[in-house]
Amino acid sequence: MSGSRFFEGLLVGGLLGYLFGILAAPKSGADMRRQLADSSEELYKQASESLADIKEKTGHAVHDLQSKGGEVLKKASGTMHGAREQLTQKIDELAGQGTHVLTEEPEARL
């Protein structure tokens, strides 16, 4: 976070310095307004291109995370299904053994 704050401060400071330099320079009002307009248009274009690039990269990252998340969920579901089947078989086996013990004659159990 501190790195992004540093670059944010650097950008804002650079822009303020640039604007102060333009305003302090001995130019006519029309030349200064033209230069400000040109500079702001260029800055807008650069910001738009950067934003489009960030959106594209973010979109790819989200898509990758969604596909990997889906794979993880499928694998977890398969693992849970297998564990449930094993547990069901073990319960059926134990229930069968319990029924067998209860149905034996009392003398055979001793």
Secondary structure, 3 states (H helix, E strand, C coil): CHHHHHHHHHHHHHHHHHHHHHHHCCCCHHHHHHHHHHHHHHHHHHHHHHHHHHHHHHHHHHHHHHHHHHHHHHHHHHHHHHHHHHHHHHHHHHHHHHHHHHHCCHHHHC
